[in-house]
Amino acid sequence: MGKDREKDIFISDTGVHTSRIGLYSTIFVALCRLLSIVLAVLGILAFISGNF
């Protein structure tokens, strides 16, 4: 994971800046997985109850 952190650091004339793109990507992937799980559970419940 050390290499991933090095990619988030940018050095410029004004100083050292850290990027939050990795954090935002991780949050986006987590939300997509959560939504997929919720939709799968709702689909199974609809199939069991006969509303499919």
mmCIF file of the N, C-alpha and C atoms, coordinates in Angstrom:
data_MODEL
# 
_entry.id   MODEL 
# 
loop_
_atom_site.group_PDB 
_atom_site.id 
_atom_site.type_symbol 
_atom_site.label_atom_id 
_atom_site.label_alt_id 
_atom_site.label_comp_id 
_atom_site.label_asym_id 
_atom_site.label_entity_id 
_atom_site.label_seq_id 
_atom_site.pdbx_PDB_ins_code 
_atom_site.Cartn_x 
_atom_site.Cartn_y 
_atom_site.Cartn_z 
_atom_site.occupancy 
_atom_site.B_iso_or_equiv 
_atom_site.pdbx_formal_charge 
_atom_site.auth_seq_id 
_atom_site.auth_comp_id 
_atom_site.auth_asym_id 
_atom_site.auth_atom_id 
_atom_site.pdbx_PDB_model_num 
ATOM 1   N N  . MET A 1 1  ? 0.818   -1.199  0.000   1.00 0.00 ? 1  MET A N  1 
ATOM 2   C CA . MET A 1 1  ? 0.000   0.000   0.000   1.00 0.00 ? 1  MET A CA 1 
ATOM 3   C C  . MET A 1 1  ? 0.859   1.259   0.000   1.00 0.00 ? 1  MET A C  1 
ATOM 4   N N  . GLY A 1 2  ? 2.118   1.128   0.271   1.00 0.00 ? 2  GLY A N  1 
ATOM 5   C CA . GLY A 1 2  ? 2.991   2.291   0.286   1.00 0.00 ? 2  GLY A CA 1 
ATOM 6   C C  . GLY A 1 2  ? 3.081   2.956   -1.070  1.00 0.00 ? 2  GLY A C  1 
ATOM 7   N N  . LYS A 1 3  ? 3.042   2.160   -2.121  1.00 0.00 ? 3  LYS A N  1 
ATOM 8   C CA . LYS A 1 3  ? 3.119   2.726   -3.462  1.00 0.00 ? 3  LYS A CA 1 
ATOM 9   C C  . LYS A 1 3  ? 1.862   3.517   -3.807  1.00 0.00 ? 3  LYS A C  1 
ATOM 10  N N  . ASP A 1 4  ? 0.721   3.070   -3.301  1.00 0.00 ? 4  ASP A N  1 
ATOM 11  C CA . ASP A 1 4  ? -0.528  3.793   -3.555  1.00 0.00 ? 4  ASP A CA 1 
ATOM 12  C C  . ASP A 1 4  ? -0.499  5.171   -2.912  1.00 0.00 ? 4  ASP A C  1 
ATOM 13  N N  . ARG A 1 5  ? 0.070   5.269   -1.749  1.00 0.00 ? 5  ARG A N  1 
ATOM 14  C CA . ARG A 1 5  ? 0.130   6.557   -1.057  1.00 0.00 ? 5  ARG A CA 1 
ATOM 15  C C  . ARG A 1 5  ? 1.087   7.513   -1.758  1.00 0.00 ? 5  ARG A C  1 
ATOM 16  N N  . GLU A 1 6  ? 2.144   6.978   -2.355  1.00 0.00 ? 6  GLU A N  1 
ATOM 17  C CA . GLU A 1 6  ? 3.092   7.835   -3.059  1.00 0.00 ? 6  GLU A CA 1 
ATOM 18  C C  . GLU A 1 6  ? 2.460   8.467   -4.294  1.00 0.00 ? 6  GLU A C  1 
ATOM 19  N N  . LYS A 1 7  ? 1.491   7.789   -4.892  1.00 0.00 ? 7  LYS A N  1 
ATOM 20  C CA . LYS A 1 7  ? 0.833   8.326   -6.077  1.00 0.00 ? 7  LYS A CA 1 
ATOM 21  C C  . LYS A 1 7  ? -0.083  9.498   -5.735  1.00 0.00 ? 7  LYS A C  1 
ATOM 22  N N  . ASP A 1 8  ? -0.512  9.589   -4.481  1.00 0.00 ? 8  ASP A N  1 
ATOM 23  C CA . ASP A 1 8  ? -1.426  10.645  -4.056  1.00 0.00 ? 8  ASP A CA 1 
ATOM 24  C C  . ASP A 1 8  ? -0.701  11.931  -3.660  1.00 0.00 ? 8  ASP A C  1 
ATOM 25  N N  . ILE A 1 9  ? 0.622   11.947  -3.681  1.00 0.00 ? 9  ILE A N  1 
ATOM 26  C CA . ILE A 1 9  ? 1.383   13.119  -3.264  1.00 0.00 ? 9  ILE A CA 1 
ATOM 27  C C  . ILE A 1 9  ? 1.957   13.803  -4.495  1.00 0.00 ? 9  ILE A C  1 
ATOM 28  N N  . PHE A 1 10 ? 1.692   15.104  -4.618  1.00 0.00 ? 10 PHE A N  1 
ATOM 29  C CA . PHE A 1 10 ? 2.195   15.893  -5.732  1.00 0.00 ? 10 PHE A CA 1 
ATOM 30  C C  . PHE A 1 10 ? 3.061   17.020  -5.186  1.00 0.00 ? 10 PHE A C  1 
ATOM 31  N N  . ILE A 1 11 ? 4.221   17.178  -5.774  1.00 0.00 ? 11 ILE A N  1 
ATOM 32  C CA . ILE A 1 11 ? 5.145   18.228  -5.345  1.00 0.00 ? 11 ILE A CA 1 
ATOM 33  C C  . ILE A 1 11 ? 5.188   19.295  -6.434  1.00 0.00 ? 11 ILE A C  1 
ATOM 34  N N  . SER A 1 12 ? 4.915   20.536  -6.051  1.00 0.00 ? 12 SER A N  1 
ATOM 35  C CA . SER A 1 12 ? 4.952   21.640  -7.005  1.00 0.00 ? 12 SER A CA 1 
ATOM 36  C C  . SER A 1 12 ? 5.723   22.805  -6.395  1.00 0.00 ? 12 SER A C  1 
ATOM 37  N N  . ASP A 1 13 ? 5.755   23.923  -7.099  1.00 0.00 ? 13 ASP A N  1 
ATOM 38  C CA . ASP A 1 13 ? 6.474   25.093  -6.610  1.00 0.00 ? 13 ASP A CA 1 
ATOM 39  C C  . ASP A 1 13 ? 5.847   25.666  -5.336  1.00 0.00 ? 13 ASP A C  1 
ATOM 40  N N  . THR A 1 14 ? 4.546   25.453  -5.176  1.00 0.00 ? 14 THR A N  1 
ATOM 41  C CA . THR A 1 14 ? 3.861   26.010  -4.011  1.00 0.00 ? 14 THR A CA 1 
ATOM 42  C C  . THR A 1 14 ? 3.929   25.090  -2.800  1.00 0.00 ? 14 THR A C  1 
ATOM 43  N N  . GLY A 1 15 ? 4.408   23.857  -2.974  1.00 0.00 ? 15 GLY A N  1 
ATOM 44  C CA . GLY A 1 15 ? 4.534   22.946  -1.846  1.00 0.00 ? 15 GLY A CA 1 
ATOM 45  C C  . GLY A 1 15 ? 4.075   21.547  -2.196  1.00 0.00 ? 15 GLY A C  1 
ATOM 46  N N  . VAL A 1 16 ? 3.870   20.768  -1.180  1.00 0.00 ? 16 VAL A N  1 
ATOM 47  C CA . VAL A 1 16 ? 3.445   19.384  -1.345  1.00 0.00 ? 16 VAL A CA 1 
ATOM 48  C C  . VAL A 1 16 ? 1.930   19.319  -1.185  1.00 0.00 ? 16 VAL A C  1 
ATOM 49  N N  . HIS A 1 17 ? 1.282   18.702  -2.153  1.00 0.00 ? 17 HIS A N  1 
ATOM 50  C CA . HIS A 1 17 ? -0.180  18.576  -2.138  1.00 0.00 ? 17 HIS A CA 1 
ATOM 51  C C  . HIS A 1 17 ? -0.539  17.100  -2.152  1.00 0.00 ? 17 HIS A C  1 
ATOM 52  N N  . THR A 1 18 ? -1.607  16.751  -1.454  1.00 0.00 ? 18 THR A N  1 
ATOM 53  C CA . THR A 1 18 ? -2.114  15.379  -1.479  1.00 0.00 ? 18 THR A CA 1 
ATOM 54  C C  . THR A 1 18 ? -3.419  15.351  -2.254  1.00 0.00 ? 18 THR A C  1 
ATOM 55  N N  . SER A 1 19 ? -3.576  14.323  -3.042  1.00 0.00 ? 19 SER A N  1 
ATOM 56  C CA . SER A 1 19 ? -4.776  14.157  -3.845  1.00 0.00 ? 19 SER A CA 1 
ATOM 57  C C  . SER A 1 19 ? -5.756  13.273  -3.101  1.00 0.00 ? 19 SER A C  1 
ATOM 58  N N  . ARG A 1 20 ? -7.014  13.557  -3.242  1.00 0.00 ? 20 ARG A N  1 
ATOM 59  C CA . ARG A 1 20 ? -8.049  12.754  -2.588  1.00 0.00 ? 20 ARG A CA 1 
ATOM 60  C C  . ARG A 1 20 ? -8.775  11.868  -3.596  1.00 0.00 ? 20 ARG A C  1 
ATOM 61  N N  . ILE A 1 21 ? -8.230  11.720  -4.794  1.00 0.00 ? 21 ILE A N  1 
ATOM 62  C CA . ILE A 1 21 ? -8.882  10.915  -5.818  1.00 0.00 ? 21 ILE A CA 1 
ATOM 63  C C  . ILE A 1 21 ? -8.982  9.464   -5.371  1.00 0.00 ? 21 ILE A C  1 
ATOM 64  N N  . GLY A 1 22 ? -7.942  8.943   -4.731  1.00 0.00 ? 22 GLY A N  1 
ATOM 65  C CA . GLY A 1 22 ? -7.981  7.564   -4.246  1.00 0.00 ? 22 GLY A CA 1 
ATOM 66  C C  . GLY A 1 22 ? -9.075  7.361   -3.221  1.00 0.00 ? 22 GLY A C  1 
ATOM 67  N N  . LEU A 1 23 ? -9.244  8.313   -2.340  1.00 0.00 ? 23 LEU A N  1 
ATOM 68  C CA . LEU A 1 23 ? -10.300 8.231   -1.323  1.00 0.00 ? 23 LEU A CA 1 
ATOM 69  C C  . LEU A 1 23 ? -11.675 8.276   -1.978  1.00 0.00 ? 23 LEU A C  1 
ATOM 70  N N  . TYR A 1 24 ? -11.860 9.182   -2.925  1.00 0.00 ? 24 TYR A N  1 
ATOM 71  C CA . TYR A 1 24 ? -13.152 9.288   -3.606  1.00 0.00 ? 24 TYR A CA 1 
ATOM 72  C C  . TYR A 1 24 ? -13.460 8.032   -4.413  1.00 0.00 ? 24 TYR A C  1 
ATOM 73  N N  . SER A 1 25 ? -12.456 7.442   -5.020  1.00 0.00 ? 25 SER A N  1 
ATOM 74  C CA . SER A 1 25 ? -12.655 6.209   -5.776  1.00 0.00 ? 25 SER A CA 1 
ATOM 75  C C  . SER A 1 25 ? -13.078 5.069   -4.856  1.00 0.00 ? 25 SER A C  1 
ATOM 76  N N  . THR A 1 26 ? -12.455 4.985   -3.701  1.00 0.00 ? 26 THR A N  1 
ATOM 77  C CA . THR A 1 26 ? -12.801 3.942   -2.740  1.00 0.00 ? 26 THR A CA 1 
ATOM 78  C C  . THR A 1 26 ? -14.228 4.113   -2.235  1.00 0.00 ? 26 THR A C  1 
ATOM 79  N N  . ILE A 1 27 ? -14.625 5.330   -1.953  1.00 0.00 ? 27 ILE A N  1 
ATOM 80  C CA . ILE A 1 27 ? -15.996 5.600   -1.496  1.00 0.00 ? 27 ILE A CA 1 
ATOM 81  C C  . ILE A 1 27 ? -17.004 5.253   -2.593  1.00 0.00 ? 27 ILE A C  1 
ATOM 82  N N  . PHE A 1 28 ? -16.693 5.599   -3.846  1.00 0.00 ? 28 PHE A N  1 
ATOM 83  C CA . PHE A 1 28 ? -17.590 5.317   -4.965  1.00 0.00 ? 28 PHE A CA 1 
ATOM 84  C C  . PHE A 1 28 ? -17.773 3.809   -5.146  1.00 0.00 ? 28 PHE A C  1 
ATOM 85  N N  . VAL A 1 29 ? -16.695 3.060   -5.078  1.00 0.00 ? 29 VAL A N  1 
ATOM 86  C CA . VAL A 1 29 ? -16.773 1.609   -5.236  1.00 0.00 ? 29 VAL A CA 1 
ATOM 87  C C  . VAL A 1 29 ? -17.580 0.998   -4.093  1.00 0.00 ? 29 VAL A C  1 
ATOM 88  N N  . ALA A 1 30 ? -17.368 1.482   -2.877  1.00 0.00 ? 30 ALA A N  1 
ATOM 89  C CA . ALA A 1 30 ? -18.114 0.962   -1.732  1.00 0.00 ? 30 ALA A CA 1 
ATOM 90  C C  . ALA A 1 30 ? -19.614 1.237   -1.881  1.00 0.00 ? 30 ALA A C  1 
ATOM 91  N N  . LEU A 1 31 ? -19.971 2.428   -2.334  1.00 0.00 ? 31 LEU A N  1 
ATOM 92  C CA . LEU A 1 31 ? -21.394 2.750   -2.531  1.00 0.00 ? 31 LEU A CA 1 
ATOM 93  C C  . LEU A 1 31 ? -22.009 1.906   -3.639  1.00 0.00 ? 31 LEU A C  1 
ATOM 94  N N  . CYS A 1 32 ? -21.266 1.652   -4.700  1.00 0.00 ? 32 CYS A N  1 
ATOM 95  C CA . CYS A 1 32 ? -21.782 0.810   -5.780  1.00 0.00 ? 32 CYS A CA 1 
ATOM 96  C C  . CYS A 1 32 ? -22.010 -0.618  -5.306  1.00 0.00 ? 32 CYS A C  1 
ATOM 97  N N  . ARG A 1 33 ? -21.086 -1.140  -4.511  1.00 0.00 ? 33 ARG A N  1 
ATOM 98  C CA . ARG A 1 33 ? -21.257 -2.496  -3.978  1.00 0.00 ? 33 ARG A CA 1 
ATOM 99  C C  . ARG A 1 33 ? -22.446 -2.559  -3.035  1.00 0.00 ? 33 ARG A C  1 
ATOM 100 N N  . LEU A 1 34 ? -22.612 -1.549  -2.202  1.00 0.00 ? 34 LEU A N  1 
ATOM 101 C CA . LEU A 1 34 ? -23.747 -1.509  -1.284  1.00 0.00 ? 34 LEU A CA 1 
ATOM 102 C C  . LEU A 1 34 ? -25.067 -1.464  -2.048  1.00 0.00 ? 34 LEU A C  1 
ATOM 103 N N  . LEU A 1 35 ? -25.128 -0.643  -3.087  1.00 0.00 ? 35 LEU A N  1 
ATOM 104 C CA . LEU A 1 35 ? -26.334 -0.548  -3.903  1.00 0.00 ? 35 LEU A CA 1 
ATOM 105 C C  . LEU A 1 35 ? -26.630 -1.879  -4.593  1.00 0.00 ? 35 LEU A C  1 
ATOM 106 N N  . SER A 1 36 ? -25.601 -2.557  -5.071  1.00 0.00 ? 36 SER A N  1 
ATOM 107 C CA . SER A 1 36 ? -25.788 -3.856  -5.718  1.00 0.00 ? 36 SER A CA 1 
ATOM 108 C C  . SER A 1 36 ? -26.362 -4.879  -4.746  1.00 0.00 ? 36 SER A C  1 
ATOM 109 N N  . ILE A 1 37 ? -25.859 -4.876  -3.526  1.00 0.00 ? 37 ILE A N  1 
ATOM 110 C CA . ILE A 1 37 ? -26.353 -5.819  -2.522  1.00 0.00 ? 37 ILE A CA 1 
ATOM 111 C C  . ILE A 1 37 ? -27.809 -5.521  -2.176  1.00 0.00 ? 37 ILE A C  1 
ATOM 112 N N  . VAL A 1 38 ? -28.136 -4.250  -2.022  1.00 0.00 ? 38 VAL A N  1 
ATOM 113 C CA . VAL A 1 38 ? -29.518 -3.865  -1.699  1.00 0.00 ? 38 VAL A CA 1 
ATOM 114 C C  . VAL A 1 38 ? -30.466 -4.266  -2.832  1.00 0.00 ? 38 VAL A C  1 
ATOM 115 N N  . LEU A 1 39 ? -30.061 -4.031  -4.070  1.00 0.00 ? 39 LEU A N  1 
ATOM 116 C CA . LEU A 1 39 ? -30.917 -4.404  -5.201  1.00 0.00 ? 39 LEU A CA 1 
ATOM 117 C C  . LEU A 1 39 ? -31.077 -5.919  -5.311  1.00 0.00 ? 39 LEU A C  1 
ATOM 118 N N  . ALA A 1 40 ? -30.022 -6.670  -5.025  1.00 0.00 ? 40 ALA A N  1 
ATOM 119 C CA . ALA A 1 40 ? -30.119 -8.124  -5.060  1.00 0.00 ? 40 ALA A CA 1 
ATOM 120 C C  . ALA A 1 40 ? -31.084 -8.627  -3.989  1.00 0.00 ? 40 ALA A C  1 
ATOM 121 N N  . VAL A 1 41 ? -31.004 -8.062  -2.796  1.00 0.00 ? 41 VAL A N  1 
ATOM 122 C CA . VAL A 1 41 ? -31.916 -8.467  -1.712  1.00 0.00 ? 41 VAL A CA 1 
ATOM 123 C C  . VAL A 1 41 ? -33.358 -8.114  -2.071  1.00 0.00 ? 41 VAL A C  1 
ATOM 124 N N  . LEU A 1 42 ? -33.569 -6.938  -2.615  1.00 0.00 ? 42 LEU A N  1 
ATOM 125 C CA . LEU A 1 42 ? -34.926 -6.558  -3.016  1.00 0.00 ? 42 LEU A CA 1 
ATOM 126 C C  . LEU A 1 42 ? -35.458 -7.466  -4.125  1.00 0.00 ? 42 LEU A C  1 
ATOM 127 N N  . GLY A 1 43 ? -34.616 -7.849  -5.056  1.00 0.00 ? 43 GLY A N  1 
ATOM 128 C CA . GLY A 1 43 ? -35.031 -8.765  -6.133  1.00 0.00 ? 43 GLY A CA 1 
ATOM 129 C C  . GLY A 1 43 ? -35.404 -10.135 -5.591  1.00 0.00 ? 43 GLY A C  1 
ATOM 130 N N  . ILE A 1 44 ? -34.624 -10.632 -4.641  1.00 0.00 ? 44 ILE A N  1 
ATOM 131 C CA . ILE A 1 44 ? -34.928 -11.930 -4.041  1.00 0.00 ? 44 ILE A CA 1 
ATOM 132 C C  . ILE A 1 44 ? -36.236 -11.859 -3.265  1.00 0.00 ? 44 ILE A C  1 
ATOM 133 N N  . LEU A 1 45 ? -36.417 -10.777 -2.512  1.00 0.00 ? 45 LEU A N  1 
ATOM 134 C CA . LEU A 1 45 ? -37.678 -10.623 -1.762  1.00 0.00 ? 45 LEU A CA 1 
ATOM 135 C C  . LEU A 1 45 ? -38.878 -10.523 -2.698  1.00 0.00 ? 45 LEU A C  1 
ATOM 136 N N  . ALA A 1 46 ? -38.739 -9.799  -3.805  1.00 0.00 ? 46 ALA A N  1 
ATOM 137 C CA . ALA A 1 46 ? -39.836 -9.679  -4.769  1.00 0.00 ? 46 ALA A CA 1 
ATOM 138 C C  . ALA A 1 46 ? -40.139 -11.026 -5.419  1.00 0.00 ? 46 ALA A C  1 
ATOM 139 N N  . PHE A 1 47 ? -39.093 -11.807 -5.695  1.00 0.00 ? 47 PHE A N  1 
ATOM 140 C CA . PHE A 1 47 ? -39.295 -13.123 -6.298  1.00 0.00 ? 47 PHE A CA 1 
ATOM 141 C C  . PHE A 1 47 ? -39.992 -14.059 -5.329  1.00 0.00 ? 47 PHE A C  1 
ATOM 142 N N  . ILE A 1 48 ? -39.611 -14.032 -4.064  1.00 0.00 ? 48 ILE A N  1 
ATOM 143 C CA . ILE A 1 48 ? -40.224 -14.905 -3.069  1.00 0.00 ? 48 ILE A CA 1 
ATOM 144 C C  . ILE A 1 48 ? -41.683 -14.517 -2.827  1.00 0.00 ? 48 ILE A C  1 
ATOM 145 N N  . SER A 1 49 ? -41.953 -13.222 -2.767  1.00 0.00 ? 49 SER A N  1 
ATOM 146 C CA . SER A 1 49 ? -43.325 -12.787 -2.487  1.00 0.00 ? 49 SER A CA 1 
ATOM 147 C C  . SER A 1 49 ? -44.237 -12.871 -3.703  1.00 0.00 ? 49 SER A C  1 
ATOM 148 N N  . GLY A 1 50 ? -43.696 -13.123 -4.884  1.00 0.00 ? 50 GLY A N  1 
ATOM 149 C CA . GLY A 1 50 ? -44.505 -13.293 -6.072  1.00 0.00 ? 50 GLY A CA 1 
ATOM 150 C C  . GLY A 1 50 ? -44.755 -12.022 -6.851  1.00 0.00 ? 50 GLY A C  1 
ATOM 151 N N  . ASN A 1 51 ? -44.046 -10.946 -6.533  1.00 0.00 ? 51 ASN A N  1 
ATOM 152 C CA . ASN A 1 51 ? -44.225 -9.708  -7.259  1.00 0.00 ? 51 ASN A CA 1 
ATOM 153 C C  . ASN A 1 51 ? -43.240 -9.552  -8.413  1.00 0.00 ? 51 ASN A C  1 
ATOM 154 N N  . PHE A 1 52 ? -42.594 -10.641 -8.780  1.00 0.00 ? 52 PHE A N  1 
ATOM 155 C CA . PHE A 1 52 ? -41.577 -10.582 -9.822  1.00 0.00 ? 52 PHE A CA 1 
ATOM 156 C C  . PHE A 1 52 ? -42.194 -10.575 -11.190 1.00 0.00 ? 52 PHE A C  1 
# 
